[in-house]
Amino acid sequence: MSGLIGKKVGMTSVFDNAGRNIPVTVIEIEPCAITQIKTEETDGYTAVQLAAFDRKEKNVSKAVKGHFAKAGVSARHHVVEFRDFIPEGLDIGDELNISDVFTVGDTVDVVANSKGRGFTGVVKRHNFAGVGDATHGQHNRLRAPGAIGNASDPSKVFKGMRMAGQSGNERVKIKNLSVANILEDSNVILVTGSIPGPKGGYVEIHNKTSVIN
């Protein structure tokens, strides 16, 4: 599946041909450099590795710096592999632009890390209702999870019990969005709906409509 690396800018809205106001997410996509091409013969599967958004070389490890140097590209912030995608006529060190992969109306999947919300309780993390009433001595149990134990058989708490813990900061995929508009002069693509992550977060945009081989 073809795709590119982008950065979430924020949300706005646009009008379609029928006059409806459509919410869209603005994603900045700089030219993505090809840093590695994997094939069935050498790696057991086909994929292209892309890197985007320049970074200072002093902040890159020697191993990663050597990988970029071998590809003939400068150090980049984000590196992503796109399976079953070999750009035709391009080689390592070349760059892919928005128009090479996307057109208006394409169906896309967007992958990103969701916002991290720290250690949260069951009400915020799992949408528990809480007690909902402060009567009958429930003065300090309004947001508590309640009992989690079992009887003497099985006499344990099963894995996966919904409890308090780390919330957010997970890899999330939003499927079947569509490309509303492309502003190639500004390196920007508008995708319908919302996507995971904060403003400035890196995202992967996978094109489900047209696959370049």
C-alpha positions in Angstrom: 0.0 0.0 0.0 1.5 3.3 -1.0 1.7 6.2 1.4 3.7 9.2 2.7 4.8 10.7 6.1 3.1 13.8 7.3 2.8 16.1 10.2 -0.6 17.1 11.7 -1.1 20.9 11.5 -4.7 21.2 12.9 -8.3 21.1 11.8 -10.5 23.4 9.7 -13.5 23.0 7.4 -14.2 23.3 3.7 -17.3 23.4 1.5 -18.0 20.6 -1.0 -19.8 20.9 -4.3 -23.2 20.4 -2.6 -22.6 23.3 -0.3 -22.0 21.1 2.8 -19.5 22.2 5.4 -17.0 19.3 5.8 -14.5 19.1 8.7 -11.0 18.3 7.6 -7.6 17.8 9.1 -4.7 19.7 7.6 -1.6 17.6 7.2 1.8 18.9 6.1 3.7 16.6 3.8 7.3 17.5 2.8 9.0 15.5 0.1 9.8 12.0 1.5 13.2 10.6 0.7 13.6 6.9 -0.2 16.2 5.5 2.2 15.8 1.8 1.4 14.0 -0.5 -1.0 13.3 -4.1 0.2 12.6 -7.0 -2.2 11.5 -10.6 -2.0 15.0 -11.8 -3.1 16.9 -9.9 -0.4 14.5 -9.4 2.5 11.6 -11.8 1.9 9.0 -9.1 1.3 8.6 -5.9 -0.8 8.6 -2.5 0.9 9.9 1.0 0.6 11.4 2.9 3.5 10.7 6.6 3.5 12.2 9.4 5.7 10.8 12.9 6.2 11.4 16.2 8.0 15.0 17.3 8.4 16.8 17.2 11.7 20.2 18.1 13.0 22.8 15.4 12.4 24.2 15.9 15.9 21.0 14.4 17.3 21.2 11.2 15.2 23.1 8.1 16.3 26.1 7.0 14.3 24.3 3.9 13.1 21.3 5.9 11.8 23.6 8.6 10.4 25.4 5.9 8.4 22.1 4.6 7.1 21.1 8.0 5.8 24.6 8.6 4.4 24.4 5.3 2.5 21.1 6.4 0.9 22.6 9.8 0.1 20.1 11.8 2.1 20.3 14.2 5.0 19.2 13.2 8.5 15.5 13.0 9.0 13.2 12.9 11.9 10.7 10.1 11.0 11.4 6.9 9.1 8.5 4.6 8.1 8.3 1.4 6.0 5.4 1.0 3.5 4.8 -2.7 2.6 4.0 -3.9 -0.9 4.9 -0.5 -2.4 7.8 0.0 -4.9 7.7 3.4 -6.6 8.2 2.9 -10.3 11.2 4.7 -11.9 12.6 5.8 -8.6 15.7 4.6 -6.7 17.3 5.1 -3.3 17.9 8.8 -2.6 15.0 10.0 -4.7 12.1 11.9 -3.3 8.3 11.3 -3.4 5.9 14.3 -3.4 2.2 14.5 -2.7 1.2 14.4 -6.3 3.2 11.1 -6.8 1.0 9.2 -4.4 -2.3 11.1 -3.8 -5.1 12.6 -5.8 -8.3 14.3 -4.6 -11.0 11.7 -3.7 -8.5 8.9 -2.7 -9.5 6.8 0.3 -6.8 6.7 2.9 -5.9 5.3 6.3 -4.1 7.5 8.8 -1.9 6.1 11.5 -0.5 8.0 14.5 0.1 7.9 18.2 -2.8 9.2 20.2 -2.4 11.9 22.8 -0.9 10.7 26.0 -3.0 11.5 29.1 -0.8 10.0 31.8 -2.0 7.7 34.6 -5.8 8.0 34.7 -8.7 6.4 36.6 -11.4 4.1 35.3 -13.9 6.9 34.6 -11.6 8.7 32.2 -9.8 5.7 30.8 -12.7 3.3 30.3 -15.7 5.6 30.6 -17.0 4.0 33.8 -20.0 5.8 35.2 -18.9 5.9 38.8 -21.4 5.6 41.6 -23.4 8.7 40.5 -24.9 9.3 43.9 -23.3 10.5 47.1 -26.0 8.9 49.4 -25.6 5.8 51.6 -22.1 6.6 52.7 -20.6 6.9 49.2 -18.8 10.1 50.0 -15.4 9.0 48.5 -16.4 6.3 46.0 -17.8 8.3 43.2 -15.0 7.6 40.7 -13.8 4.3 42.1 -13.7 1.1 40.0 -15.6 -1.1 42.6 -14.7 -4.7 43.5 -12.5 -6.6 41.1 -12.0 -9.9 42.9 -13.5 -13.3 42.1 -14.7 -16.1 44.4 -12.4 -18.8 45.7 -12.6 -20.3 42.3 -10.7 -19.0 40.2 -9.4 -16.9 43.2 -7.6 -14.5 40.9 -8.0 -11.4 38.8 -8.0 -12.2 35.0 -5.6 -10.4 32.7 -7.3 -7.6 30.9 -9.4 -6.3 33.8 -10.3 -2.7 33.1 -8.5 -0.7 35.8 -6.7 2.6 36.2 -3.4 3.0 34.3 -1.6 4.6 31.4 -4.1 6.2 29.1 -3.4 7.2 25.5 0.0 7.3 23.7 -1.0 4.3 21.7 -0.7 3.6 18.0 -4.1 4.3 16.4 -5.4 3.8 12.9 -8.3 5.7 11.5 -9.7 4.0 8.4 -11.5 5.0 5.2 -11.0 8.8 5.3 -10.8 10.6 2.0 -8.6 13.3 0.5 -10.7 16.5 0.3 -8.1 18.7 -1.3 -4.4 19.0 -2.1 -2.4 22.3 -1.8 0.8 21.2 -3.5 2.4 24.7 -3.4 2.1 24.6 0.4 2.9 20.9 0.8 -0.4 20.4 2.5 -3.2 17.8 2.1 -6.7 18.0 3.6 -8.2 14.8 4.9 -11.9 14.5 5.9 -12.5 13.9 9.6 -10.2 13.9 12.6 -7.0 11.9 13.1 -5.1 10.8 16.2 -2.3 12.8 17.9 -1.5 16.3 18.9 -0.7 19.2 16.6 2.8 18.7 15.3 2.6 15.0 15.6 3.9 12.7 12.9 1.4 10.6 10.9 1.5 7.9 8.3 -1.0 8.3 5.4 -1.7 5.0 3.6 -3.4 5.3 0.2 -6.0 2.5 -0.3 -7.2 3.7 -3.7 -4.2 3.7 -6.0 -1.2 1.5 -5.3 2.0 2.4 -7.3 4.1 -0.7 -8.2 
